[in-house]
Amino acid sequence: MSMTEILAISEIKKVKTDEITAIGMTTEVLKGFDILHNKMFDLVNAALNAGDNVTEKIVTDLMRYLEKRNWMFTA
């Protein structure tokens, strides 16, 4: 896939960075964190429903890392 194709289906959208402030950048990162967290949560639930404990553990560990980064941005 090309980056254009990936961006077309992605919920995390590219933003113009030429006029964005530091607060605006942080806000965009936090929006991305929120989208990723929600998708990971859906994946954890699907893994649990399928009895896939390995995938559930991997995604849970990634979520823990993401939540820590989110906390660091908002603290």
PDB file of N, CA, C, O and CB in Angstrom:
ATOM      1  N   MET A   1       0.846  -1.186   0.000  1.00  0.00           N
ATOM      2  CA  MET A   1       0.000   0.000   0.000  1.00  0.00           C
ATOM      3  C   MET A   1       0.886   1.242   0.000  1.00  0.00           C
ATOM      4  O   MET A   1       1.990   1.247   0.544  1.00  0.00           O
ATOM      5  CB  MET A   1      -0.959   0.002   1.224  1.00  0.00           C
ATOM      6  N   SER A   2       0.379   2.266  -0.612  1.00  0.00           N
ATOM      7  CA  SER A   2       1.086   3.543  -0.595  1.00  0.00           C
ATOM      8  C   SER A   2       0.625   4.343   0.627  1.00  0.00           C
ATOM      9  O   SER A   2      -0.413   4.046   1.219  1.00  0.00           O
ATOM     10  CB  SER A   2       0.836   4.343  -1.920  1.00  0.00           C
ATOM     11  N   MET A   3       1.390   5.334   0.986  1.00  0.00           N
ATOM     12  CA  MET A   3       1.033   6.186   2.111  1.00  0.00           C
ATOM     13  C   MET A   3      -0.285   6.916   1.842  1.00  0.00           C
ATOM     14  O   MET A   3      -1.063   7.145   2.768  1.00  0.00           O
ATOM     15  CB  MET A   3       2.155   7.195   2.394  1.00  0.00           C
ATOM     16  N   THR A   4      -0.538   7.279   0.597  1.00  0.00           N
ATOM     17  CA  THR A   4      -1.795   7.927   0.234  1.00  0.00           C
ATOM     18  C   THR A   4      -2.978   7.003   0.508  1.00  0.00           C
ATOM     19  O   THR A   4      -4.004   7.442   1.029  1.00  0.00           O
ATOM     20  CB  THR A   4      -1.779   8.345  -1.244  1.00  0.00           C
ATOM     21  N   GLU A   5      -2.835   5.721   0.158  1.00  0.00           N
ATOM     22  CA  GLU A   5      -3.905   4.744   0.412  1.00  0.00           C
ATOM     23  C   GLU A   5      -4.112   4.527   1.909  1.00  0.00           C
ATOM     24  O   GLU A   5      -5.246   4.408   2.373  1.00  0.00           O
ATOM     25  CB  GLU A   5      -3.580   3.404  -0.272  1.00  0.00           C
ATOM     26  N   ILE A   6      -3.030   4.476   2.650  1.00  0.00           N
ATOM     27  CA  ILE A   6      -3.126   4.289   4.098  1.00  0.00           C
ATOM     28  C   ILE A   6      -3.826   5.482   4.737  1.00  0.00           C
ATOM     29  O   ILE A   6      -4.716   5.307   5.570  1.00  0.00           O
ATOM     30  CB  ILE A   6      -1.725   4.094   4.717  1.00  0.00           C
ATOM     31  N   LEU A   7      -3.431   6.693   4.353  1.00  0.00           N
ATOM     32  CA  LEU A   7      -4.049   7.897   4.916  1.00  0.00           C
ATOM     33  C   LEU A   7      -5.527   7.999   4.554  1.00  0.00           C
ATOM     34  O   LEU A   7      -6.317   8.549   5.322  1.00  0.00           O
ATOM     35  CB  LEU A   7      -3.314   9.140   4.431  1.00  0.00           C
ATOM     36  N   ALA A   8      -5.904   7.475   3.394  1.00  0.00           N
ATOM     37  CA  ALA A   8      -7.302   7.538   2.959  1.00  0.00           C
ATOM     38  C   ALA A   8      -8.216   6.708   3.867  1.00  0.00           C
ATOM     39  O   ALA A   8      -9.376   7.070   4.068  1.00  0.00           O
ATOM     40  CB  ALA A   8      -7.425   7.050   1.511  1.00  0.00           C
ATOM     41  N   ILE A   9      -7.710   5.606   4.414  1.00  0.00           N
ATOM     42  CA  ILE A   9      -8.549   4.753   5.257  1.00  0.00           C
ATOM     43  C   ILE A   9      -8.291   4.947   6.755  1.00  0.00           C
ATOM     44  O   ILE A   9      -9.003   4.386   7.588  1.00  0.00           O
ATOM     45  CB  ILE A   9      -8.325   3.304   4.893  1.00  0.00           C
ATOM     46  N   SER A  10      -7.290   5.728   7.087  1.00  0.00           N
ATOM     47  CA  SER A  10      -6.928   5.927   8.487  1.00  0.00           C
ATOM     48  C   SER A  10      -7.860   6.904   9.184  1.00  0.00           C
ATOM     49  O   SER A  10      -8.291   7.892   8.591  1.00  0.00           O
ATOM     50  CB  SER A  10      -5.502   6.420   8.591  1.00  0.00           C
ATOM     51  N   GLU A  11      -8.171   6.627  10.444  1.00  0.00           N
ATOM     52  CA  GLU A  11      -8.942   7.583  11.241  1.00  0.00           C
ATOM     53  C   GLU A  11      -8.057   8.691  11.786  1.00  0.00           C
ATOM     54  O   GLU A  11      -8.543   9.773  12.115  1.00  0.00           O
ATOM     55  CB  GLU A  11      -9.647   6.871  12.389  1.00  0.00           C
ATOM     56  N   ILE A  12      -6.775   8.428  11.881  1.00  0.00           N
ATOM     57  CA  ILE A  12      -5.821   9.454  12.304  1.00  0.00           C
ATOM     58  C   ILE A  12      -5.418  10.210  11.054  1.00  0.00           C
ATOM     59  O   ILE A  12      -4.791   9.655  10.151  1.00  0.00           O
ATOM     60  CB  ILE A  12      -4.564   8.833  13.040  1.00  0.00           C
ATOM     61  N   LYS A  13      -5.783  11.472  11.012  1.00  0.00           N
ATOM     62  CA  LYS A  13      -5.594  12.267   9.799  1.00  0.00           C
ATOM     63  C   LYS A  13      -4.317  13.094   9.873  1.00  0.00           C
ATOM     64  O   LYS A  13      -3.891  13.529  10.943  1.00  0.00           O
ATOM     65  CB  LYS A  13      -6.797  13.182   9.570  1.00  0.00           C
ATOM     66  N   LYS A  14      -3.723  13.294   8.708  1.00  0.00           N
ATOM     67  CA  LYS A  14      -2.545  14.140   8.572  1.00  0.00           C
ATOM     68  C   LYS A  14      -2.978  15.594   8.765  1.00  0.00           C
ATOM     69  O   LYS A  14      -4.011  16.017   8.246  1.00  0.00           O
ATOM     70  CB  LYS A  14      -1.851  13.933   7.179  1.00  0.00           C
ATOM     71  N   VAL A  15      -2.182  16.347   9.513  1.00  0.00           N
ATOM     72  CA  VAL A  15      -2.490  17.763   9.711  1.00  0.00           C
ATOM     73  C   VAL A  15      -1.369  18.608   9.129  1.00  0.00           C
ATOM     74  O   VAL A  15      -0.215  18.183   9.069  1.00  0.00           O
ATOM     75  CB  VAL A  15      -2.694  18.086  11.215  1.00  0.00           C
ATOM     76  N   LYS A  16      -1.726  19.796   8.707  1.00  0.00           N
ATOM     77  CA  LYS A  16      -0.719  20.725   8.203  1.00  0.00           C
ATOM     78  C   LYS A  16       0.088  21.234   9.386  1.00  0.00           C
ATOM     79  O   LYS A  16      -0.472  21.706  10.376  1.00  0.00           O
ATOM     80  CB  LYS A  16      -1.372  21.909   7.414  1.00  0.00           C
ATOM     81  N   THR A  17       1.400  21.135   9.275  1.00  0.00           N
ATOM     82  CA  THR A  17       2.250  21.514  10.394  1.00  0.00           C
ATOM     83  C   THR A  17       2.907  22.878  10.228  1.00  0.00           C
ATOM     84  O   THR A  17       3.634  23.322  11.117  1.00  0.00           O
ATOM     85  CB  THR A  17       3.302  20.483  10.589  1.00  0.00           C
ATOM     86  N   ASP A  18       2.664  23.549   9.106  1.00  0.00           N
ATOM     87  CA  ASP A  18       3.341  24.811   8.876  1.00  0.00           C
ATOM     88  C   ASP A  18       2.834  25.946   9.762  1.00  0.00           C
ATOM     89  O   ASP A  18       3.558  26.913   9.999  1.00  0.00           O
ATOM     90  CB  ASP A  18       3.196  25.196   7.446  1.00  0.00           C
ATOM     91  N   GLU A  19       1.602  25.840  10.253  1.00  0.00           N
ATOM     92  CA  GLU A  19       1.064  26.915  11.087  1.00  0.00           C
ATOM     93  C   GLU A  19       0.502  26.407  12.415  1.00  0.00           C
ATOM     94  O   GLU A  19      -0.294  27.102  13.047  1.00  0.00           O
ATOM     95  CB  GLU A  19      -0.017  27.657  10.331  1.00  0.00           C
ATOM     96  N   ILE A  20       0.894  25.230  12.844  1.00  0.00           N
ATOM     97  CA  ILE A  20       0.341  24.659  14.065  1.00  0.00           C
ATOM     98  C   ILE A  20       1.216  25.048  15.260  1.00  0.00           C
ATOM     99  O   ILE A  20       2.441  25.110  15.160  1.00  0.00           O
ATOM    100  CB  ILE A  20       0.228  23.116  13.947  1.00  0.00           C
ATOM    101  N   THR A  21       0.566  25.302  16.370  1.00  0.00           N
ATOM    102  CA  THR A  21       1.284  25.664  17.595  1.00  0.00           C
ATOM    103  C   THR A  21       1.680  24.402  18.358  1.00  0.00           C
ATOM    104  O   THR A  21       1.254  23.298  18.018  1.00  0.00           O
ATOM    105  CB  THR A  21       0.416  26.588  18.490  1.00  0.00           C
ATOM    106  N   ALA A  22       2.491  24.578  19.381  1.00  0.00           N
ATOM    107  CA  ALA A  22       2.891  23.444  20.223  1.00  0.00           C
ATOM    108  C   ALA A  22       1.669  22.821  20.899  1.00  0.00           C
ATOM    109  O   ALA A  22       1.576  21.598  21.005  1.00  0.00           O
ATOM    110  CB  ALA A  22       3.921  23.894  21.291  1.00  0.00           C
ATOM    111  N   ILE A  23       0.737  23.649  21.352  1.00  0.00           N
ATOM    112  CA  ILE A  23      -0.491  23.144  21.972  1.00  0.00           C
ATOM    113  C   ILE A  23      -1.321  22.388  20.938  1.00  0.00           C
ATOM    114  O   ILE A  23      -1.897  21.343  21.241  1.00  0.00           O
ATOM    115  CB  ILE A  23      -1.316  24.306  22.586  1.00  0.00           C
ATOM    116  N   GLY A  24      -1.380  22.913  19.733  1.00  0.00           N
ATOM    117  CA  GLY A  24      -2.105  22.245  18.657  1.00  0.00           C
ATOM    118  C   GLY A  24      -1.500  20.889  18.326  1.00  0.00           C
ATOM    119  O   GLY A  24      -2.228  19.926  18.085  1.00  0.00           O
ATOM    120  N   MET A  25      -0.170  20.807  18.313  1.00  0.00           N
ATOM    121  CA  MET A  25       0.500  19.534  18.053  1.00  0.00           C
ATOM    122  C   MET A  25       0.177  18.522  19.149  1.00  0.00           C
ATOM    123  O   MET A  25      -0.115  17.359  18.873  1.00  0.00           O
ATOM    124  CB  MET A  25       2.022  19.738  17.946  1.00  0.00           C
ATOM    125  N   THR A  26       0.234  18.981  20.386  1.00  0.00           N
ATOM    126  CA  THR A  26      -0.066  18.101  21.512  1.00  0.00           C
ATOM    127  C   THR A  26      -1.508  17.619  21.444  1.00  0.00           C
ATOM    128  O   THR A  26      -1.784  16.450  21.716  1.00  0.00           O
ATOM    129  CB  THR A  26       0.192  18.820  22.844  1.00  0.00           C
ATOM    130  N   THR A  27      -2.414  18.494  21.090  1.00  0.00           N
ATOM    131  CA  THR A  27      -3.822  18.125  20.952  1.00  0.00           C
ATOM    132  C   THR A  27      -3.995  17.057  19.880  1.00  0.00           C
ATOM    133  O   THR A  27      -4.754  16.107  20.069  1.00  0.00           O
ATOM    134  CB  THR A  27      -4.672  19.360  20.613  1.00  0.00           C
ATOM    135  N   GLU A  28      -3.303  17.204  18.766  1.00  0.00           N
ATOM    136  CA  GLU A  28      -3.387  16.212  17.689  1.00  0.00           C
ATOM    137  C   GLU A  28      -2.814  14.865  18.119  1.00  0.00           C
ATOM    138  O   GLU A  28      -3.366  13.819  17.776  1.00  0.00           O
ATOM    139  CB  GLU A  28      -2.650  16.715  16.450  1.00  0.00           C
ATOM    140  N   VAL A  29      -1.722  14.883  18.859  1.00  0.00           N
ATOM    141  CA  VAL A  29      -1.143  13.631  19.365  1.00  0.00           C
ATOM    142  C   VAL A  29      -2.127  12.942  20.301  1.00  0.00           C
ATOM    143  O   VAL A  29      -2.308  11.727  20.230  1.00  0.00           O
ATOM    144  CB  VAL A  29       0.198  13.898  20.098  1.00  0.00           C
ATOM    145  N   LEU A  30      -2.763  13.715  21.178  1.00  0.00           N
ATOM    146  CA  LEU A  30      -3.732  13.143  22.117  1.00  0.00           C
ATOM    147  C   LEU A  30      -4.949  12.579  21.391  1.00  0.00           C
ATOM    148  O   LEU A  30      -5.498  11.558  21.806  1.00  0.00           O
ATOM    149  CB  LEU A  30      -4.174  14.199  23.131  1.00  0.00           C
ATOM    150  N   LYS A  31      -5.377  13.232  20.312  1.00  0.00           N
ATOM    151  CA  LYS A  31      -6.481  12.686  19.500  1.00  0.00           C
ATOM    152  C   LYS A  31      -6.071  11.332  18.914  1.00  0.00           C
ATOM    153  O   LYS A  31      -6.852  10.380  18.914  1.00  0.00           O
ATOM    154  CB  LYS A  31      -6.875  13.678  18.355  1.00  0.00           C
ATOM    155  N   GLY A  32      -4.840  11.263  18.419  1.00  0.00           N
ATOM    156  CA  GLY A  32      -4.325  10.013  17.865  1.00  0.00           C
ATOM    157  C   GLY A  32      -4.253   8.927  18.921  1.00  0.00           C
ATOM    158  O   GLY A  32      -4.606   7.777  18.658  1.00  0.00           O
ATOM    159  N   PHE A  33      -3.793   9.284  20.124  1.00  0.00           N
ATOM    160  CA  PHE A  33      -3.748   8.327  21.230  1.00  0.00           C
ATOM    161  C   PHE A  33      -5.143   7.782  21.515  1.00  0.00           C
ATOM    162  O   PHE A  33      -5.315   6.582  21.729  1.00  0.00           O
ATOM    163  CB  PHE A  33      -3.160   8.985  22.496  1.00  0.00           C
ATOM    164  N   ASP A  34      -6.127   8.659  21.518  1.00  0.00           N
ATOM    165  CA  ASP A  34      -7.500   8.252  21.817  1.00  0.00           C
ATOM    166  C   ASP A  34      -8.023   7.270  20.766  1.00  0.00           C
ATOM    167  O   ASP A  34      -8.642   6.262  21.106  1.00  0.00           O
ATOM    168  CB  ASP A  34      -8.417   9.484  21.894  1.00  0.00           C
ATOM    169  N   ILE A  35      -7.776   7.564  19.512  1.00  0.00           N
ATOM    170  CA  ILE A  35      -8.211   6.670  18.433  1.00  0.00           C
ATOM    171  C   ILE A  35      -7.526   5.317  18.555  1.00  0.00           C
ATOM    172  O   ILE A  35      -8.180   4.278  18.457  1.00  0.00           O
ATOM    173  CB  ILE A  35      -7.913   7.295  17.054  1.00  0.00           C
ATOM    174  N   LEU A  36      -6.206   5.322  18.771  1.00  0.00           N
ATOM    175  CA  LEU A  36      -5.477   4.062  18.929  1.00  0.00           C
ATOM    176  C   LEU A  36      -5.978   3.261  20.125  1.00  0.00           C
ATOM    177  O   LEU A  36      -6.145   2.044  20.043  1.00  0.00           O
ATOM    178  CB  LEU A  36      -3.987   4.333  19.081  1.00  0.00           C
ATOM    179  N   HIS A  37      -6.214   3.946  21.222  1.00  0.00           N
ATOM    180  CA  HIS A  37      -6.689   3.271  22.433  1.00  0.00           C
ATOM    181  C   HIS A  37      -8.036   2.595  22.180  1.00  0.00           C
ATOM    182  O   HIS A  37      -8.236   1.445  22.573  1.00  0.00           O
ATOM    183  CB  HIS A  37      -6.807   4.274  23.601  1.00  0.00           C
ATOM    184  N   ASN A  38      -8.945   3.290  21.536  1.00  0.00           N
ATOM    185  CA  ASN A  38     -10.261   2.710  21.256  1.00  0.00           C
ATOM    186  C   ASN A  38     -10.157   1.501  20.326  1.00  0.00           C
ATOM    187  O   ASN A  38     -10.847   0.503  20.532  1.00  0.00           O
ATOM    188  CB  ASN A  38     -11.182   3.765  20.636  1.00  0.00           C
ATOM    189  N   LYS A  39      -9.304   1.582  19.311  1.00  0.00           N
ATOM    190  CA  LYS A  39      -9.114   0.450  18.396  1.00  0.00           C
ATOM    191  C   LYS A  39      -8.481  -0.732  19.121  1.00  0.00           C
ATOM    192  O   LYS A  39      -8.866  -1.880  18.899  1.00  0.00           O
ATOM    193  CB  LYS A  39      -8.239   0.865  17.198  1.00  0.00           C
ATOM    194  N   MET A  40      -7.508  -0.451  19.991  1.00  0.00           N
ATOM    195  CA  MET A  40      -6.869  -1.516  20.758  1.00  0.00           C
ATOM    196  C   MET A  40      -7.857  -2.164  21.720  1.00  0.00           C
ATOM    197  O   MET A  40      -7.834  -3.380  21.912  1.00  0.00           O
ATOM    198  CB  MET A  40      -5.664  -0.972  21.529  1.00  0.00           C
ATOM    199  N   PHE A  41      -8.718  -1.360  22.321  1.00  0.00           N
ATOM    200  CA  PHE A  41      -9.728  -1.896  23.230  1.00  0.00           C
ATOM    201  C   PHE A  41     -10.662  -2.850  22.481  1.00  0.00           C
ATOM    202  O   PHE A  41     -10.996  -3.922  22.987  1.00  0.00           O
ATOM    203  CB  PHE A  41     -10.536  -0.749  23.880  1.00  0.00           C
ATOM    204  N   ASP A  42     -11.077  -2.459  21.286  1.00  0.00           N
ATOM    205  CA  ASP A  42     -11.905  -3.339  20.449  1.00  0.00           C
ATOM    206  C   ASP A  42     -11.167  -4.641  20.124  1.00  0.00           C
ATOM    207  O   ASP A  42     -11.760  -5.719  20.134  1.00  0.00           O
ATOM    208  CB  ASP A  42     -12.306  -2.618  19.141  1.00  0.00           C
ATOM    209  N   LEU A  43      -9.875  -4.526  19.839  1.00  0.00           N
ATOM    210  CA  LEU A  43      -9.073  -5.706  19.520  1.00  0.00           C
ATOM    211  C   LEU A  43      -8.933  -6.632  20.725  1.00  0.00           C
ATOM    212  O   LEU A  43      -9.008  -7.852  20.579  1.00  0.00           O
ATOM    213  CB  LEU A  43      -7.693  -5.286  19.024  1.00  0.00           C
ATOM    214  N   VAL A  44      -8.731  -6.065  21.911  1.00  0.00           N
ATOM    215  CA  VAL A  44      -8.646  -6.877  23.129  1.00  0.00           C
ATOM    216  C   VAL A  44      -9.949  -7.646  23.327  1.00  0.00           C
ATOM    217  O   VAL A  44      -9.927  -8.840  23.622  1.00  0.00           O
ATOM    218  CB  VAL A  44      -8.346  -5.988  24.368  1.00  0.00           C
ATOM    219  N   ASN A  45     -11.071  -6.974  23.167  1.00  0.00           N
ATOM    220  CA  ASN A  45     -12.368  -7.647  23.325  1.00  0.00           C
ATOM    221  C   ASN A  45     -12.556  -8.764  22.298  1.00  0.00           C
ATOM    222  O   ASN A  45     -13.054  -9.838  22.634  1.00  0.00           O
ATOM    223  CB  ASN A  45     -13.510  -6.633  23.200  1.00  0.00           C
ATOM    224  N   ALA A  46     -12.158  -8.514  21.048  1.00  0.00           N
ATOM    225  CA  ALA A  46     -12.266  -9.538  20.019  1.00  0.00           C
ATOM    226  C   ALA A  46     -11.362 -10.726  20.343  1.00  0.00           C
ATOM    227  O   ALA A  46     -11.753 -11.878  20.155  1.00  0.00           O
ATOM    228  CB  ALA A  46     -11.911  -8.957  18.644  1.00  0.00           C
ATOM    229  N   ALA A  47     -10.159 -10.442  20.829  1.00  0.00           N
ATOM    230  CA  ALA A  47      -9.235 -11.525  21.192  1.00  0.00           C
ATOM    231  C   ALA A  47      -9.794 -12.348  22.353  1.00  0.00           C
ATOM    232  O   ALA A  47      -9.715 -13.576  22.344  1.00  0.00           O
ATOM    233  CB  ALA A  47      -7.850 -10.951  21.565  1.00  0.00           C
ATOM    234  N   LEU A  48     -10.349 -11.675  23.338  1.00  0.00           N
ATOM    235  CA  LEU A  48     -10.934 -12.389  24.475  1.00  0.00           C
ATOM    236  C   LEU A  48     -12.107 -13.251  24.032  1.00  0.00           C
ATOM    237  O   LEU A  48     -12.246 -14.392  24.474  1.00  0.00           O
ATOM    238  CB  LEU A  48     -11.387 -11.401  25.556  1.00  0.00           C
ATOM    239  N   ASN A  49     -12.951 -12.706  23.158  1.00  0.00           N
ATOM    240  CA  ASN A  49     -14.097 -13.477  22.654  1.00  0.00           C
ATOM    241  C   ASN A  49     -13.661 -14.693  21.847  1.00  0.00           C
ATOM    242  O   ASN A  49     -14.354 -15.710  21.817  1.00  0.00           O
ATOM    243  CB  ASN A  49     -14.991 -12.590  21.796  1.00  0.00           C
ATOM    244  N   ALA A  50     -12.505 -14.580  21.192  1.00  0.00           N
ATOM    245  CA  ALA A  50     -11.998 -15.689  20.382  1.00  0.00           C
ATOM    246  C   ALA A  50     -11.137 -16.652  21.200  1.00  0.00           C
ATOM    247  O   ALA A  50     -10.702 -17.686  20.693  1.00  0.00           O
ATOM    248  CB  ALA A  50     -11.193 -15.149  19.208  1.00  0.00           C
ATOM    249  N   GLY A  51     -10.894 -16.312  22.462  1.00  0.00           N
ATOM    250  CA  GLY A  51     -10.049 -17.154  23.296  1.00  0.00           C
ATOM    251  C   GLY A  51      -8.571 -17.031  22.960  1.00  0.00           C
ATOM    252  O   GLY A  51      -7.789 -17.936  23.254  1.00  0.00           O
ATOM    253  N   ASP A  52      -8.185 -15.925  22.350  1.00  0.00           N
ATOM    254  CA  ASP A  52      -6.795 -15.699  21.935  1.00  0.00           C
ATOM    255  C   ASP A  52      -6.070 -14.904  23.022  1.00  0.00           C
ATOM    256  O   ASP A  52      -5.973 -13.679  22.952  1.00  0.00           O
ATOM    257  CB  ASP A  52      -6.733 -14.946  20.563  1.00  0.00           C
ATOM    258  N   ASN A  53      -5.573 -15.611  24.010  1.00  0.00           N
ATOM    259  CA  ASN A  53      -4.929 -14.960  25.155  1.00  0.00           C
ATOM    260  C   ASN A  53      -3.613 -14.283  24.796  1.00  0.00           C
ATOM    261  O   ASN A  53      -3.244 -13.284  25.413  1.00  0.00           O
ATOM    262  CB  ASN A  53      -4.686 -15.970  26.244  1.00  0.00           C
ATOM    263  N   VAL A  54      -2.906 -14.812  23.811  1.00  0.00           N
ATOM    264  CA  VAL A  54      -1.619 -14.236  23.417  1.00  0.00           C
ATOM    265  C   VAL A  54      -1.823 -12.845  22.810  1.00  0.00           C
ATOM    266  O   VAL A  54      -1.148 -11.889  23.192  1.00  0.00           O
ATOM    267  CB  VAL A  54      -0.892 -15.163  22.411  1.00  0.00           C
ATOM    268  N   THR A  55      -2.751 -12.741  21.867  1.00  0.00           N
ATOM    269  CA  THR A  55      -3.029 -11.434  21.264  1.00  0.00           C
ATOM    270  C   THR A  55      -3.539 -10.460  22.315  1.00  0.00           C
ATOM    271  O   THR A  55      -3.146  -9.293  22.322  1.00  0.00           O
ATOM    272  CB  THR A  55      -4.054 -11.567  20.123  1.00  0.00           C
ATOM    273  N   GLU A  56      -4.396 -10.922  23.189  1.00  0.00           N
ATOM    274  CA  GLU A  56      -4.922 -10.062  24.263  1.00  0.00           C
ATOM    275  C   GLU A  56      -3.784  -9.514  25.112  1.00  0.00           C
ATOM    276  O   GLU A  56      -3.791  -8.331  25.452  1.00  0.00           O
ATOM    277  CB  GLU A  56      -5.918 -10.843  25.152  1.00  0.00           C
ATOM    278  N   LYS A  57      -2.817 -10.339  25.459  1.00  0.00           N
ATOM    279  CA  LYS A  57      -1.681  -9.904  26.293  1.00  0.00           C
ATOM    280  C   LYS A  57      -0.818  -8.898  25.548  1.00  0.00           C
ATOM    281  O   LYS A  57      -0.423  -7.879  26.113  1.00  0.00           O
ATOM    282  CB  LYS A  57      -0.825 -11.114  26.722  1.00  0.00           C
ATOM    283  N   ILE A  58      -0.522  -9.178  24.278  1.00  0.00           N
ATOM    284  CA  ILE A  58       0.310  -8.262  23.491  1.00  0.00           C
ATOM    285  C   ILE A  58      -0.347  -6.891  23.389  1.00  0.00           C
ATOM    286  O   ILE A  58       0.303  -5.867  23.599  1.00  0.00           O
ATOM    287  CB  ILE A  58       0.563  -8.834  22.083  1.00  0.00           C
ATOM    288  N   VAL A  59      -1.632  -6.877  23.067  1.00  0.00           N
ATOM    289  CA  VAL A  59      -2.332  -5.599  22.885  1.00  0.00           C
ATOM    290  C   VAL A  59      -2.499  -4.886  24.226  1.00  0.00           C
ATOM    291  O   VAL A  59      -2.392  -3.662  24.292  1.00  0.00           O
ATOM    292  CB  VAL A  59      -3.712  -5.824  22.224  1.00  0.00           C
ATOM    293  N   THR A  60      -2.758  -5.632  25.279  1.00  0.00           N
ATOM    294  CA  THR A  60      -2.868  -5.026  26.608  1.00  0.00           C
ATOM    295  C   THR A  60      -1.554  -4.355  27.007  1.00  0.00           C
ATOM    296  O   THR A  60      -1.563  -3.262  27.573  1.00  0.00           O
ATOM    297  CB  THR A  60      -3.264  -6.087  27.653  1.00  0.00           C
ATOM    298  N   ASP A  61      -0.443  -4.995  26.720  1.00  0.00           N
ATOM    299  CA  ASP A  61       0.860  -4.391  27.012  1.00  0.00           C
ATOM    300  C   ASP A  61       1.068  -3.109  26.204  1.00  0.00           C
ATOM    301  O   ASP A  61       1.580  -2.118  26.726  1.00  0.00           O
ATOM    302  CB  ASP A  61       1.991  -5.391  26.715  1.00  0.00           C
ATOM    303  N   LEU A  62       0.668  -3.132  24.927  1.00  0.00           N
ATOM    304  CA  LEU A  62       0.766  -1.919  24.103  1.00  0.00           C
ATOM    305  C   LEU A  62      -0.137  -0.811  24.645  1.00  0.00           C
ATOM    306  O   LEU A  62       0.241   0.360  24.647  1.00  0.00           O
ATOM    307  CB  LEU A  62       0.395  -2.231  22.640  1.00  0.00           C
ATOM    308  N   MET A  63      -1.321  -1.187  25.101  1.00  0.00           N
ATOM    309  CA  MET A  63      -2.243  -0.200  25.663  1.00  0.00           C
ATOM    310  C   MET A  63      -1.659   0.422  26.928  1.00  0.00           C
ATOM    311  O   MET A  63      -1.796   1.625  27.155  1.00  0.00           O
ATOM    312  CB  MET A  63      -3.607  -0.846  25.968  1.00  0.00           C
ATOM    313  N   ARG A  64      -1.019  -0.385  27.737  1.00  0.00           N
ATOM    314  CA  ARG A  64      -0.400   0.120  28.965  1.00  0.00           C
ATOM    315  C   ARG A  64       0.656   1.170  28.625  1.00  0.00           C
ATOM    316  O   ARG A  64       0.732   2.215  29.271  1.00  0.00           O
ATOM    317  CB  ARG A  64       0.232  -1.040  29.779  1.00  0.00           C
ATOM    318  N   TYR A  65       1.468   0.887  27.610  1.00  0.00           N
ATOM    319  CA  TYR A  65       2.490   1.832  27.159  1.00  0.00           C
ATOM    320  C   TYR A  65       1.834   3.112  26.635  1.00  0.00           C
ATOM    321  O   TYR A  65       2.257   4.215  26.980  1.00  0.00           O
ATOM    322  CB  TYR A  65       3.377   1.193  26.061  1.00  0.00           C
ATOM    323  N   LEU A  66       0.813   2.964  25.813  1.00  0.00           N
ATOM    324  CA  LEU A  66       0.112   4.110  25.242  1.00  0.00           C
ATOM    325  C   LEU A  66      -0.533   4.957  26.335  1.00  0.00           C
ATOM    326  O   LEU A  66      -0.473   6.185  26.285  1.00  0.00           O
ATOM    327  CB  LEU A  66      -0.949   3.643  24.242  1.00  0.00           C
ATOM    328  N   GLU A  67      -1.146   4.309  27.316  1.00  0.00           N
ATOM    329  CA  GLU A  67      -1.778   5.042  28.410  1.00  0.00           C
ATOM    330  C   GLU A  67      -0.756   5.815  29.230  1.00  0.00           C
ATOM    331  O   GLU A  67      -1.047   6.911  29.707  1.00  0.00           O
ATOM    332  CB  GLU A  67      -2.548   4.086  29.310  1.00  0.00           C
ATOM    333  N   LYS A  68       0.438   5.257  29.398  1.00  0.00           N
ATOM    334  CA  LYS A  68       1.498   5.966  30.116  1.00  0.00           C
ATOM    335  C   LYS A  68       1.902   7.210  29.341  1.00  0.00           C
ATOM    336  O   LYS A  68       2.056   8.282  29.926  1.00  0.00           O
ATOM    337  CB  LYS A  68       2.722   5.048  30.343  1.00  0.00           C
ATOM    338  N   ARG A  69       2.077   7.078  28.030  1.00  0.00           N
ATOM    339  CA  ARG A  69       2.438   8.232  27.204  1.00  0.00           C
ATOM    340  C   ARG A  69       1.334   9.291  27.231  1.00  0.00           C
ATOM    341  O   ARG A  69       1.615  10.488  27.295  1.00  0.00           O
ATOM    342  CB  ARG A  69       2.712   7.790  25.755  1.00  0.00           C
ATOM    343  N   ASN A  70       0.092   8.846  27.182  1.00  0.00           N
ATOM    344  CA  ASN A  70      -1.042   9.774  27.254  1.00  0.00           C
ATOM    345  C   ASN A  70      -1.000  10.530  28.576  1.00  0.00           C
ATOM    346  O   ASN A  70      -1.180  11.747  28.616  1.00  0.00           O
ATOM    347  CB  ASN A  70      -2.392   9.018  27.102  1.00  0.00           C
ATOM    348  N   TRP A  71      -0.760   9.793  29.654  1.00  0.00           N
ATOM    349  CA  TRP A  71      -0.681  10.431  30.966  1.00  0.00           C
ATOM    350  C   TRP A  71       0.450  11.464  31.004  1.00  0.00           C
ATOM    351  O   TRP A  71       0.288  12.549  31.563  1.00  0.00           O
ATOM    352  CB  TRP A  71      -0.471   9.371  32.065  1.00  0.00           C
ATOM    353  N   MET A  72       1.597  11.120  30.405  1.00  0.00           N
ATOM    354  CA  MET A  72       2.743  12.053  30.424  1.00  0.00           C
ATOM    355  C   MET A  72       2.419  13.321  29.647  1.00  0.00           C
ATOM    356  O   MET A  72       2.846  14.405  30.044  1.00  0.00           O
ATOM    357  CB  MET A  72       4.007  11.381  29.831  1.00  0.00           C
ATOM    358  N   PHE A  73       1.674  13.214  28.552  1.00  0.00           N
ATOM    359  CA  PHE A  73       1.295  14.395  27.776  1.00  0.00           C
ATOM    360  C   PHE A  73       0.297  15.273  28.536  1.00  0.00           C
ATOM    361  O   PHE A  73       0.321  16.496  28.400  1.00  0.00           O
ATOM    362  CB  PHE A  73       0.699  13.971  26.432  1.00  0.00           C
ATOM    363  N   THR A  74      -0.564  14.667  29.321  1.00  0.00           N
ATOM    364  CA  THR A  74      -1.630  15.437  29.987  1.00  0.00           C
ATOM    365  C   THR A  74      -1.271  15.855  31.406  1.00  0.00           C
ATOM    366  O   THR A  74      -1.993  16.647  32.012  1.00  0.00           O
ATOM    367  CB  THR A  74      -2.903  14.629  30.019  1.00  0.00           C
ATOM    368  N   ALA A  75      -0.179  15.343  31.943  1.00  0.00           N
ATOM    369  CA  ALA A  75       0.198  15.675  33.336  1.00  0.00           C
ATOM    370  C   ALA A  75       0.739  17.086  33.433  1.00  0.00           C
ATOM    371  O   ALA A  75       1.104  17.534  34.521  1.00  0.00           O
ATOM    372  CB  ALA A  75       1.247  14.683  33.868  1.00  0.00           C
TER     373      ALA A  75
END
